[in-house]
């Protein structure tokens, strides 16, 4: 007998099956249709183009779950078993339908291979579902929530697998084909049945069919929706928050872009973002996951069946629910450090959503601290958030002979964009002083903008004040164009990121296309280049144990990890020690995302305290950083933790200047 599988064996009333299947598909399509008008409204300012690079990313992260394995191999293997198992069984059903309705080909060796594959996929799905339940309810992995749907759906999948194997065992027991052993799992189940297997088979077939079709119908109404939305989100993702256009800035109808809305639906509440969030780790009342869930509820009007059915009456105009995550103060706790995005398996970037939520809070004037309002007002009046007269912007350079555009100086060489904090904070001014001395020592020509230097607008961008950011960007670009600035170096990673990435993306906003300097560097890159070129030579050893703190906007946002480390290691006598959390896994100091200008948020443990304690645990004498905000935060933390006499906090420029005897 040629191996084959009879379709609808012993099943009567197949028309009823088709009716149930049609109802299930209808519920599925209704659930999917619920999201389409809202999603498509956000596609106006976003083009969807083909990208081979993003296609490869989709293949690696969507099919093989590369990012799920990152940091948690057990979770990666579990997810791979569930996703591949479910997909394999689904494709097996589709293949059987093609065999039944289009072309008869599942027989002989082809059927044997088909049967073995289904056994493997079924085992994978069953094992993955069991593992998911064990991790969540027995191991109780802290980052995982335990809601009712988190229990229902793994159990549902498990029931589908077991009922499928049970049904197969009944068929094999009744028919006893020669190839029964190839269906090795079903063959094992067949031993539980005798001659009455055929009599009970139809009942179990209907139960299995209804359970399976019901699962398909439930996908759009549950967290399983991510299995459809995540691949699209992975393909369209951007590494950091995407550039906005003039259309986005002035759009009142829709606050979120198409990729942002996809990310809301792609989130699986896995909790990895909460695990690495510095704010959550410090015990603050903030969770990136809660922001995503709250915003999804606001944008899509809820996820329950009642809202889906009500949507039929007015597609795309369902009542918007109050966004609990965005209409309170917790959005201001985010430091925009990008740690959450770094670990998200499906590239959900909560900071994109948080920035939009902050914009709404600013527009409504609620839950915005007085210090932040004052900083933004200072930025508008004085072109800096500190509220200091622009005439004092270059006072730090009075003792140095530096070419200053505001004093009709020469414009030869690099433009040194000092930044607000580095120009005006008495402690941070030492960064500018040290870097200038190093440049002079290396005979590298440079000049500053002096009193004419505006703020880059990073603070306005981070807190959602787009109009004020646009003004600062235009002023900077006009100045760059006026003096034909081609090469620029910054002190602050925040200035570096804003000018290098956001200005370049937002040129369409100002009409100053091509006026962003062609070469933009952070000073750590300049230092490394000068050392490599022999312009900086360290003659005397500096016997010290040194560790390095990665600024978020230099590291995770711009992937500059090795340059500052190479500079430190180039100094003779230095013993370099890494902290436990370093590079992409570095801990935030707590100053980014406008936190510096927010005043004292209610908190018992500061992020900077956690970071300075980790630095002290390395046994280092010096902790070096490459950001003025990080420098101020860590130095203050060293004092409050009683470490100022044992652990010195220095900027990279200060360390190099000290090593050169400057």
C-alpha positions in Angstrom: 0.0 0.0 0.0 1.3 3.4 -0.9 1.6 5.7 2.1 -0.9 8.5 2.1 -3.3 10.4 4.3 -7.1 10.4 3.7 -8.7 13.8 4.0 -11.9 14.1 6.1 -11.6 10.4 7.0 -14.9 9.3 8.6 -16.0 12.9 8.9 -19.6 13.7 7.8 -21.1 17.2 7.3 -17.9 18.8 6.0 -20.1 21.8 5.1 -20.4 22.5 8.8 -16.6 22.5 9.1 -16.3 25.0 6.2 -18.9 27.2 8.0 -17.0 27.2 11.3 -13.8 27.9 9.4 -15.4 30.8 7.6 -16.6 32.2 10.9 -13.1 31.9 12.4 -11.5 33.6 9.4 -14.2 36.3 9.6 -13.3 37.0 13.3 -9.6 37.0 12.4 -10.1 39.5 9.5 -12.4 41.7 11.7 -9.7 41.8 14.3 -7.0 42.7 11.8 -9.3 45.3 10.0 -9.7 47.0 13.4 -6.1 48.3 13.2 -5.8 49.1 9.5 -7.3 52.6 9.2 -5.4 53.8 12.3 -2.2 52.3 11.0 -2.6 53.8 7.6 -3.2 57.3 8.9 0.4 57.2 10.2 1.8 56.1 6.8 1.4 59.5 5.2 4.8 60.8 6.1 6.7 57.5 5.9 7.7 55.8 2.7 8.0 52.0 2.6 10.9 51.1 0.3 12.8 48.0 -0.4 16.0 47.5 1.6 18.2 44.4 1.3 19.8 45.2 4.6 16.5 45.4 6.5 15.4 42.2 4.7 18.5 40.4 6.1 17.7 41.9 9.6 14.1 40.5 9.2 15.5 37.1 8.3 17.9 37.0 11.3 15.7 38.6 13.9 12.2 37.6 12.7 12.9 34.0 11.6 15.8 32.9 13.7 15.1 35.2 16.7 18.7 36.5 17.0 17.9 39.3 19.4 15.7 36.9 21.6 18.8 34.8 22.2 20.8 37.9 23.2 21.2 37.8 27.0 18.7 34.9 27.5 19.5 31.8 25.4 16.8 29.9 27.2 14.1 32.4 26.1 15.5 32.3 22.6 15.3 28.6 22.3 11.8 28.5 23.8 10.5 31.1 21.4 12.2 29.4 18.4 10.4 26.1 19.3 7.1 27.8 19.6 7.3 30.0 16.5 8.9 27.3 14.2 6.5 24.7 15.6 3.4 26.7 15.1 4.5 27.9 11.6 5.4 24.4 10.6 2.1 23.0 11.6 0.3 25.9 9.9 2.2 25.3 6.7 1.5 21.6 7.0 -2.2 22.4 7.1 -1.9 24.6 4.1 0.0 21.9 2.3 -2.7 19.4 3.1 -5.3 21.8 1.6 -3.3 22.2 -1.6 -3.1 18.4 -1.8 -6.9 18.0 -1.3 -8.1 20.9 -3.5 -5.5 21.5 -6.1 -3.0 18.8 -6.8 -2.8 15.3 -5.3 0.8 14.9 -4.3 1.0 13.8 -0.6 1.7 10.1 -1.1 4.6 7.7 -1.1 7.9 9.0 0.1 6.7 12.6 -0.1 4.0 11.8 2.5 6.5 10.0 4.7 8.7 13.1 4.8 5.7 15.3 5.3 4.5 13.2 8.2 7.9 13.1 10.0 8.2 16.9 9.6 4.7 17.4 11.2 5.7 15.2 14.1 8.9 17.3 14.7 7.0 20.6 14.5 4.3 19.3 16.8 6.9 18.2 19.4 8.7 21.6 19.1 5.4 23.5 19.7 4.4 21.3 22.7 7.9 21.5 24.3 8.1 25.3 23.7 4.6 25.8 25.3 5.5 23.7 28.3 8.8 25.6 28.7 7.0 28.9 28.5 4.7 27.9 31.3 7.6 26.6 33.4 9.5 29.8 33.0 6.6 32.0 33.9 4.9 30.0 36.6 7.5 27.7 38.1 10.8 29.5 37.6 8.9 32.8 37.9 11.3 34.8 35.8 11.0 38.3 37.4 10.6 40.3 34.2 7.6 38.2 33.1 4.1 39.2 33.9 1.5 36.6 34.9 -1.8 37.8 33.4 -4.6 35.5 32.5 -3.8 35.5 28.7 -0.2 34.6 29.6 -1.6 31.3 31.0 -4.4 30.7 28.5 -2.5 30.8 25.2 0.5 28.5 26.0 -2.1 26.0 27.5 -4.2 26.5 24.4 -1.3 25.6 22.1 -0.4 22.7 24.3 -4.0 21.4 24.0 -3.9 21.8 20.2 -0.7 19.7 20.1 -1.8 17.0 22.4 -5.3 16.7 20.7 -3.6 16.6 17.3 -1.3 13.7 18.4 -4.2 12.0 20.1 -6.3 12.2 17.0 -3.4 10.9 14.9 -3.0 8.0 17.3 -6.7 7.1 16.9 -6.4 7.1 13.1 -3.3 4.9 13.2 -4.9 2.5 15.7 -8.0 2.2 13.5 -6.2 1.9 10.1 -2.9 0.2 11.2 -0.9 1.3 8.1 2.5 -0.2 7.5 4.1 3.2 7.8 2.6 4.0 11.2 6.0 4.0 12.9 7.1 7.0 10.8 4.5 9.1 12.7 6.5 8.3 15.8 4.6 10.5 18.3 1.1 9.6 17.0 2.2 5.9 16.9 2.9 6.2 20.6 -0.6 7.6 21.3 -2.1 4.8 19.2 -1.2 2.3 21.9 -3.9 3.7 24.1 -6.6 2.7 21.6 -8.2 -0.6 20.5 -10.8 -1.5 18.0 -13.2 1.3 19.1 -10.8 4.1 17.9 -12.7 4.6 14.6 -16.0 5.0 16.5 -14.7 7.8 18.7 -12.5 9.4 16.0 -15.1 11.9 14.5 -15.9 13.4 18.0 -12.2 14.1 18.7 -11.7 15.4 15.2 -14.4 18.0 15.7 -13.0 19.0 19.1 -9.5 19.4 17.6 -10.8 21.4 14.6 -12.8 23.8 16.7 -10.0 24.4 19.2 -7.5 25.0 16.4 -9.8 27.4 14.4 -10.7 29.2 17.6 -7.0 29.8 18.2 -6.6 31.4 14.8 -9.6 33.6 15.4 -8.2 34.8 18.7 -4.9 36.0 17.4 -5.9 39.7 16.6 -7.5 40.0 20.0 -4.5 39.0 22.1 -0.7 39.4 22.5 -0.4 36.9 19.7 -0.9 39.7 17.3 2.8 40.4 17.6 3.4 37.3 15.5 1.9 39.2 12.5 3.0 42.8 13.4 6.5 42.1 14.7 8.0 41.1 11.2 6.7 44.3 9.7 8.0 46.3 12.7 11.4 44.6 12.4 11.6 45.5 8.7 10.7 49.1 9.2 12.6 49.8 12.4 15.2 52.6 12.7 18.1 52.2 15.1 17.1 55.3 17.1 14.1 57.4 17.1 13.2 58.2 13.5 13.6 61.6 12.0 10.5 63.7 11.8 9.5 66.0 9.0 7.6 69.3 8.8 4.4 67.2 8.2 4.9 65.4 11.5 5.6 68.6 13.4 2.4 70.3 12.4 0.1 67.3 12.2 -2.7 67.5 14.8 -4.7 64.5 13.5 -2.1 61.9 14.2 0.7 61.9 16.7 2.4 58.7 15.8 4.1 57.5 12.6 3.4 54.2 10.9 6.5 52.4 12.3 5.7 53.7 15.8 2.2 52.3 15.6 3.5 49.0 14.4 5.8 48.9 17.4 2.9 49.3 19.7 1.2 46.2 18.3 4.5 44.3 18.0 5.3 44.5 21.8 4.9 41.2 23.6 5.3 42.5 27.1 8.5 40.3 27.5 9.8 42.7 30.1 13.4 42.9 28.8 13.1 46.7 28.7 12.1 46.8 32.3 15.0 44.6 33.2 17.6 47.1 31.8 15.8 50.4 32.4 17.9 52.5 34.7 14.9 54.3 36.1 13.0 51.1 36.9 16.2 49.6 38.4 16.5 52.6 40.7 13.0 52.0 42.0 11.4 54.9 40.2 7.7 54.6 39.2 8.5 54.1 35.6 8.3 51.1 33.2 8.9 51.3 29.4 6.6 48.3 29.0 3.7 50.2 30.8 4.3 53.2 28.5 3.9 51.0 25.4 0.8 49.2 26.8 -0.8 52.4 27.9 -0.1 54.2 24.6 -1.4 51.2 22.6 -4.6 51.3 24.6 -4.9 55.0 23.8 -4.1 54.9 20.1 -6.2 51.8 19.2 -9.1 52.3 21.6 -8.6 49.1 23.6 -8.1 45.5 22.6 -11.2 43.7 23.8 -13.9 42.3 21.6 -16.5 45.0 22.5 -14.2 47.7 21.0 -13.6 45.6 18.0 -17.3 45.1 17.3 -18.1 48.7 18.0 -15.5 49.7 15.4 -17.7 48.3 12.6 -20.1 51.2 13.0 -17.4 53.9 12.6 -14.1 52.5 11.2 -11.0 54.5 12.2 -13.0 56.7 14.5 -13.4 54.6 17.6 -13.4 56.4 20.9 -9.8 57.1 22.1 -9.3 56.0 25.6 -7.4 57.9 28.2 -3.7 57.0 28.0 -2.8 56.2 31.6 0.9 55.9 30.6 1.2 59.3 28.9 -1.2 61.4 31.0 0.8 61.3 34.2 4.3 62.3 35.3 6.1 59.0 34.7 7.1 59.8 31.1 9.5 62.4 32.5 11.5 59.7 34.3 12.9 58.3 31.0 16.5 59.2 30.3 16.3 58.3 26.6 19.3 56.1 27.2 18.2 53.6 24.5 18.9 50.5 26.8 15.4 49.3 26.2 15.7 49.4 22.5 19.1 47.6 22.7 17.4 44.5 24.2 14.0 44.5 22.5 13.7 41.4 20.3 11.3 43.2 17.9 13.0 46.7 17.9 10.3 48.5 19.9 11.7 51.9 20.8 9.7 53.3 23.8 11.6 56.6 23.7 9.9 57.3 20.3 6.5 57.0 22.1 7.7 58.8 25.2 8.8 61.8 23.2 5.4 62.0 21.6 3.7 61.6 24.9 5.9 64.4 26.4 4.9 66.6 23.4 1.3 66.2 24.3 2.0 66.9 28.0 3.8 70.1 27.1 1.0 71.2 24.8 -1.6 70.6 27.6 0.7 72.1 30.2 0.1 69.3 32.7 2.6 67.3 34.9 5.5 69.4 33.6 7.9 70.5 36.4 8.6 74.2 37.0 12.4 73.7 36.5 11.8 72.2 33.0 9.5 75.1 32.1 12.2 77.5 33.3 14.9 75.7 31.3 12.8 75.9 28.1 12.0 79.6 28.7 15.8 80.2 29.3 16.5 78.4 26.0 14.0 80.7 24.2 15.3 83.9 25.8 19.1 83.3 26.3 19.8 80.5 23.8 20.8 78.1 26.6 18.8 76.3 29.3 21.0 77.7 32.1 19.6 81.2 31.7 23.1 82.7 31.5 23.9 85.7 29.3 25.5 84.8 26.0 28.3 87.3 26.8 29.6 84.8 29.4 29.6 81.9 27.0 33.3 82.2 26.2 34.7 83.4 29.5 36.3 80.0 30.1 38.7 80.8 27.2 39.9 84.1 28.5 43.3 82.7 29.6 43.8 80.9 26.3 44.7 82.3 22.9 41.9 80.8 20.9 40.5 82.0 17.6 37.0 83.3 18.3 34.5 84.0 15.5 32.5 86.4 17.7 35.7 88.4 18.1 36.5 88.4 14.4 39.0 85.6 14.8 40.3 83.3 12.1 38.3 80.3 11.0 41.1 78.0 10.1 40.8 74.3 11.1 38.1 72.7 13.2 35.2 74.5 14.7 35.0 73.5 18.4 31.3 73.5 19.3 31.7 73.7 23.1 28.0 73.3 24.2 25.9 75.0 26.8 26.9 73.0 29.9 30.6 72.9 29.0 30.6 76.6 28.3 28.8 77.8 31.4 29.0 75.3 34.3 32.1 76.0 36.3 33.1 72.4 36.7 32.3 71.4 33.1 34.4 74.4 31.8 37.5 72.4 32.7 36.6 70.0 29.9 36.7 72.8 27.3 39.9 74.3 28.9 41.7 70.9 28.8 40.6 70.0 25.3 41.8 73.4 24.0 45.2 73.0 25.7 45.5 69.6 24.1 44.7 70.9 20.6 47.2 73.7 21.1 49.8 71.2 22.3 49.2 69.1 19.2 49.3 72.1 16.9 45.9 71.3 15.5 44.2 74.6 14.3 40.7 75.2 15.6 38.4 78.0 16.5 35.2 78.6 18.6 32.0 80.4 18.0 32.2 82.3 21.3 29.2 84.4 22.2 27.6 83.5 18.8 27.4 79.8 19.7 23.7 78.8 20.1 22.3 75.8 21.9 22.0 72.7 19.6 18.4 72.2 20.8 18.9 68.7 22.2 16.9 69.4 25.4 14.0 70.7 23.4 14.1 67.7 21.1 14.2 65.2 24.0 11.3 66.7 25.9 9.1 67.2 22.8 9.3 71.0 22.3 9.7 70.6 18.6 9.1 74.3 17.7 11.9 75.5 20.0 14.1 72.7 18.7 13.5 73.8 15.1 14.5 77.4 16.0 17.8 76.3 17.6 18.5 74.0 14.6 17.9 76.8 12.1 20.1 79.2 14.0 23.0 76.6 14.2 22.6 75.7 10.5 22.6 79.4 9.4 25.8 80.0 11.4 27.5 76.9 9.9 26.5 78.2 6.4 27.5 81.7 7.1 31.1 80.8 8.1 31.3 77.8 5.7 32.1 75.4 8.6 33.1 72.0 7.1 34.6 70.3 10.2 33.2 70.4 13.7 34.1 68.7 17.0 31.9 68.7 20.1 32.4 68.3 23.8 29.0 66.9 24.5 27.7 63.6 23.1 24.3 65.2 23.1 25.4 68.0 20.8 27.3 65.4 18.7 24.3 63.3 18.3 21.9 66.2 17.6 24.1 67.8 14.9 25.4 64.7 13.3 22.2 62.7 13.2 19.1 64.8 13.7 20.2 67.9 11.8 21.3 65.8 8.9 17.9 64.1 8.8 15.9 67.3 9.3 17.6 69.5 6.7 14.3 69.4 4.7 12.7 71.3 7.6 14.9 74.3 7.2 15.8 74.5 3.5 19.5 74.5 4.5 20.3 71.2 2.8 24.0 70.6 2.7 24.8 73.1 5.4 25.5 70.5 8.1 29.3 70.3 8.4 30.6 67.4 6.4 32.8 66.1 9.2 31.4 66.0 12.7 33.4 64.4 15.6 33.2 63.9 19.3 36.4 65.0 21.0 37.2 61.3 21.9 37.6 60.6 18.2 39.8 63.6 17.8 42.0 62.5 20.7 42.4 59.0 19.3 43.3 60.4 15.8 45.9 62.7 17.3 47.5 59.8 19.2 47.5 57.6 16.1 49.1 60.4 14.1 51.8 61.1 16.7 50.6 64.6 17.5 50.1 63.4 21.1 52.9 61.5 22.7 52.8 60.4 26.3 56.3 60.5 27.8 55.7 59.7 31.4 53.6 56.9 32.9 50.5 57.5 34.9 50.3 54.7 37.4 46.6 54.4 38.0 43.7 52.0 37.9 41.1 53.5 35.6 37.6 52.5 34.6 35.5 54.1 32.0 31.8 55.1 32.0 30.0 55.0 28.6 27.8 58.0 28.0 24.5 56.8 26.5 24.5 59.3 23.6 28.1 58.5 22.7 27.8 54.7 23.1 24.4 53.2 22.5 23.1 56.1 20.3 26.3 56.4 18.2 28.2 53.2 18.7 31.4 54.9 19.8 32.8 52.5 22.4 36.4 51.8 21.5 37.8 55.3 20.8 37.7 56.7 24.4 38.9 53.3 25.7 41.8 53.3 23.2 42.8 56.8 24.4 42.9 55.7 28.1 44.8 52.5 27.2 47.4 54.5 25.2 48.5 56.3 28.4 51.6 54.4 29.8 51.2 53.0 33.3 47.4 52.8 33.2 45.7 49.6 34.3 42.3 49.6 32.6 39.4 47.9 34.3 35.9 47.4 32.9 32.9 47.8 35.0 30.4 44.9 35.0 28.0 46.9 32.8 29.9 48.4 29.9 29.5 49.4 26.3 26.0 48.5 25.0 25.1 47.2 28.5 26.4 50.3 30.3 24.3 51.9 33.0 22.9 55.4 32.5 24.0 58.1 34.9 20.5 59.6 34.9 21.1 62.9 33.3 19.8 62.3 29.7 16.4 63.0 28.2 16.0 66.3 29.9 16.4 64.9 33.4 19.1 67.4 34.2 16.6 70.2 33.9 13.6 68.6 35.6 14.5 69.4 39.2 14.4 66.7 41.9 12.1 63.9 40.9 10.9 61.8 43.9 13.4 59.0 44.3 15.3 57.2 47.1 18.1 55.8 45.0 19.7 57.8 42.1 20.9 56.1 39.0 24.2 57.9 39.4 24.6 56.4 42.9 24.2 52.9 41.4 26.8 53.7 38.7 29.4 55.2 41.0 29.1 52.3 43.4 29.7 49.9 40.5 32.8 52.0 39.5 34.1 51.8 43.0 33.6 48.1 43.1 36.2 47.7 40.3 38.9 48.9 42.7 39.8 51.8 40.3 41.4 55.0 41.4 39.8 57.0 38.6 36.5 56.8 36.7 36.7 58.5 33.4 33.8 59.6 31.2 33.4 61.6 28.0 30.3 63.7 28.6 29.8 66.9 30.7 26.5 65.8 32.1 27.9 62.4 33.1 30.8 64.1 34.7 28.6 66.3 36.9 26.3 63.5 37.9 29.1 61.0 38.8 31.1 63.6 40.6 28.1 64.5 42.7 27.3 60.9 43.4 30.9 60.2 44.5 30.5 63.0 47.1 27.1 61.8 48.4 28.4 58.2 48.6 31.5 59.3 50.5 33.9 58.2 47.7 35.4 61.6 46.8 38.7 60.7 48.6 39.0 57.2 47.1 37.5 57.5 43.6 38.3 60.5 41.4 35.9 61.4 38.6 37.5 62.9 35.6 36.7 63.8 32.0 38.8 62.1 29.3 40.3 65.5 28.3 41.4 66.1 31.9 43.1 62.7 32.0 44.9 63.3 28.7 45.9 66.8 29.8 47.2 65.5 33.1 49.2 62.7 31.3 50.7 65.4 29.1 51.6 67.6 32.0 49.4 70.4 30.8 
